[in-house]
């Protein structure tokens, strides 16, 4: 029963992460303002959870305050690039190109650890790039899909940087504490843009930003951590690769976005490569 509950929680978290991409279409705001709203509400919600559970932040801040500040900036760039990708193209393009982040990870970790790259991982990286090739109809900056893929790949690269360093931090500190510190840093980093331009927010926009930050960020992160207590890391990693699938299905249902067959084929290749990489990294 506990394993079944854990699987439901992990799947629900991944579905909520996928749902987040739709907010780039629902909100008529710039990616910077969307990210600011997201991290502001997320850090507020996570702060409440941390206070309620009496989780101490002293250790993580004492040992890694500088690194957390840098990673908060990387997180802000990651989400800004992701929402830019969704807005210039589609939810499917943003999610599928971002989903290539494990490819960047298999290059970054050996580089940082001064290790040799595995030949199988290089082959899987090539497979992933083949999927990206199928997504892009033509390699021209005037093409919206091509621009969307470039922004999505930047989102994937910055997320890979986060994943590599957060994996190290998580060995010593609570994941909620790390997420709170990074979200708060991102919020403080983007807050000054309000000095130069304040968006005209109506009630609908505020509610959407609150849902994005509280439900699809803080809530999803908490669900994922809870589910990990009963679900093996390898299984959770594979389930996480379904984020684009959930997002595309939700975009089809709620936004009536219909990706062409070639894009779906490219996405299937990317997801297959990502799953193989996850299996290799966890074995």
C-alpha positions in Angstrom: 0.0 0.0 0.0 2.8 2.4 0.9 4.6 1.7 -2.5 1.3 2.3 -4.4 0.8 5.6 -2.5 4.4 6.6 -3.2 4.0 5.9 -7.0 0.8 8.0 -7.1 2.6 10.9 -5.3 5.6 10.7 -7.7 3.3 10.5 -10.8 1.2 13.4 -9.5 4.3 15.5 -8.9 5.6 14.9 -12.4 2.2 15.7 -13.9 2.1 19.0 -12.0 5.7 19.8 -13.2 4.3 19.1 -16.8 1.3 21.3 -16.1 3.6 24.2 -15.3 4.4 24.7 -19.0 0.8 25.6 -19.8 1.0 28.7 -17.6 3.4 30.2 -20.3 0.3 30.3 -22.6 -2.3 31.2 -20.0 -0.4 34.2 -18.7 0.1 37.2 -20.9 3.2 38.2 -19.0 6.9 38.2 -19.9 8.9 35.1 -18.9 10.7 37.2 -16.3 7.5 38.2 -14.5 6.1 34.7 -14.7 9.3 33.4 -13.1 9.2 36.1 -10.4 5.7 35.2 -9.5 6.5 31.5 -9.5 9.5 31.7 -7.2 7.9 34.3 -4.9 4.8 32.2 -4.2 6.9 29.0 -4.2 9.4 30.3 -1.6 6.5 31.6 0.5 4.8 28.2 0.5 8.0 26.3 1.1 8.9 28.7 3.9 5.5 27.9 5.6 6.2 24.1 5.2 9.7 24.5 6.7 8.4 26.5 9.6 5.6 24.0 10.2 8.0 21.1 10.2 10.7 23.0 12.1 13.3 22.2 9.5 16.5 24.0 10.3 18.2 26.0 7.5 21.3 26.8 9.6 23.5 24.0 8.3 22.8 24.5 4.6 23.2 28.2 4.8 26.4 28.0 6.9 28.1 25.5 4.6 26.7 26.4 1.1 25.3 30.0 1.1 27.5 31.1 -1.8 26.7 28.1 -3.9 23.0 28.3 -3.2 23.0 32.0 -4.4 24.7 31.0 -7.6 22.2 28.1 -8.1 19.3 30.4 -7.4 20.5 32.5 -10.3 20.8 29.4 -12.5 17.3 28.4 -11.5 15.9 31.8 -12.5 17.6 31.5 -15.9 16.3 27.9 -16.3 12.7 28.9 -15.8 13.0 32.1 -17.8 14.4 30.2 -20.8 11.7 27.5 -20.4 8.8 29.9 -20.4 10.4 31.8 -23.3 10.5 28.5 -25.3 6.8 27.8 -24.6 5.7 31.3 -25.5 7.6 31.6 -28.8 6.6 28.0 -29.9 4.4 25.6 -28.0 4.2 23.6 -24.8 5.3 20.4 -26.6 8.4 22.1 -28.0 9.4 23.6 -24.7 9.0 20.4 -22.8 10.6 18.1 -25.3 13.7 20.2 -25.8 14.1 20.8 -22.1 13.8 17.0 -21.6 17.3 16.7 -23.1 18.8 17.8 -19.8 20.1 14.3 -18.9 22.3 14.5 -22.0 23.9 17.6 -20.7 24.3 15.9 -17.3 26.2 13.0 -18.6 28.7 15.4 -20.1 28.9 17.8 -17.1 29.5 15.2 -14.4 32.5 13.5 -16.0 33.9 17.0 -16.8 33.6 18.1 -13.2 34.8 14.8 -11.7 37.7 14.6 -14.3 36.4 11.2 -15.5 36.3 9.7 -19.0 33.0 10.0 -20.9 31.2 6.6 -21.4 30.9 5.6 -25.0 27.3 4.4 -24.5 26.3 7.8 -23.1 27.8 9.5 -26.1 25.7 7.2 -28.3 22.5 8.1 -26.3 23.4 11.8 -26.6 23.5 11.4 -30.4 20.2 9.6 -30.3 18.7 12.5 -28.3 20.1 15.0 -30.8 18.5 13.0 -33.6 15.1 13.4 -31.8 15.7 17.2 -31.7 16.5 17.2 -35.4 13.1 15.7 -36.1 11.3 18.3 -33.9 12.8 21.2 -35.9 11.1 21.7 -39.3 13.9 24.0 -40.5 17.1 25.4 -38.9 16.2 29.1 -39.4 16.0 31.7 -36.6 12.9 33.1 -38.3 11.2 29.7 -37.5 9.3 29.8 -34.2 9.9 26.1 -33.5 13.6 26.4 -34.0 13.8 29.4 -31.6 11.7 27.5 -29.2 14.0 24.5 -29.3 17.1 26.7 -28.7 15.4 28.3 -25.6 14.3 24.8 -24.5 17.9 23.5 -24.8 19.2 26.4 -22.8 16.5 25.5 -20.2 17.7 21.9 -20.2 21.4 22.9 -19.9 20.8 25.2 -16.9 18.7 22.5 -15.3 21.5 20.0 -15.8 23.8 22.4 -13.9 21.3 22.5 -11.1 20.9 18.7 -11.1 24.6 18.1 -10.8 25.2 20.5 -7.9 21.9 19.8 -6.1 22.7 16.1 -6.1 25.8 16.9 -4.2 24.0 19.3 -1.8 21.2 16.7 -1.2 23.7 14.2 0.2 24.2 16.6 3.2 21.1 18.7 3.4 17.3 18.4 3.2 15.9 18.9 -0.3 13.2 21.3 0.9 15.8 23.5 2.5 17.8 23.6 -0.8 14.6 24.3 -2.9 13.6 27.1 -0.5 17.0 28.8 -0.6 17.2 28.6 -4.4 13.6 29.8 -4.9 14.1 32.7 -2.5 17.4 33.7 -4.2 15.7 33.6 -7.6 12.9 35.8 -6.3 15.3 38.3 -4.8 17.3 38.3 -8.0 14.2 39.1 -10.2 12.5 41.5 -7.8 14.4 44.6 -9.0 12.7 44.4 -12.4 9.6 45.7 -10.6 11.5 49.0 -10.2 11.7 49.5 -13.9 8.4 48.0 -15.0 5.3 46.8 -13.1 3.0 44.6 -15.0 -0.8 45.2 -14.9 -1.9 42.3 -12.9 -5.6 41.3 -12.7 -7.1 38.8 -10.3 -6.9 36.0 -12.8 -3.1 36.6 -13.3 -2.5 36.6 -9.6 -4.4 33.4 -9.1 -2.6 31.7 -11.9 0.8 32.8 -10.6 -0.2 31.6 -7.1 -1.2 28.2 -8.6 2.0 28.0 -10.5 4.2 28.8 -7.5 2.2 27.0 -4.8 0.7 23.9 -6.5 3.0 23.3 -9.5 6.3 24.2 -7.7 6.2 23.9 -3.9 3.4 21.4 -3.8 4.8 19.2 -6.6 8.3 19.3 -5.0 6.9 18.3 -1.7 4.9 15.5 -3.3 7.9 14.2 -5.1 10.0 14.1 -1.9 7.2 12.3 -0.1 6.9 9.8 -2.9 10.6 9.1 -2.9 10.3 7.7 0.6 8.6 4.6 -0.9 9.8 4.6 -4.5 13.3 3.6 -5.6 15.4 6.4 -7.1 15.7 4.6 -10.4 11.9 4.3 -10.7 11.4 7.9 -9.7 14.0 9.0 -12.3 12.2 7.1 -15.1 8.8 8.5 -14.0 10.3 12.0 -14.1 11.1 11.5 -17.8 7.3 11.3 -18.4 7.0 15.0 -17.6 6.8 16.0 -21.3 4.2 13.3 -21.9 2.0 14.6 -19.1 2.5 18.2 -20.3 1.7 17.4 -24.0 -1.4 15.5 -23.0 -2.6 18.3 -20.7 -1.8 20.9 -23.5 -3.8 18.8 -26.0 -6.8 18.7 -23.5 -6.7 22.2 -22.1 -5.1 24.2 -24.9 -6.0 22.1 -27.9 -2.4 22.0 -29.0 -1.8 19.2 -31.5 1.8 18.4 -32.2 2.6 17.1 -35.7 3.5 13.4 -36.1 7.2 14.3 -36.9 7.5 16.2 -33.6 5.9 13.3 -31.7 8.3 10.9 -33.3 11.3 13.1 -32.3 9.9 13.4 -28.8 9.6 9.6 -28.5 13.2 9.2 -29.5 14.3 11.8 -27.0 12.3 10.2 -24.2 13.7 6.7 -25.1 17.3 8.1 -24.9 16.5 9.9 -21.6 15.1 6.7 -20.1 18.2 4.7 -21.2 20.4 7.3 -19.7 18.5 7.3 -16.4 18.8 3.5 -16.3 22.5 3.6 -16.9 23.1 6.4 -14.3 21.2 4.6 -11.6 22.6 1.1 -12.3 
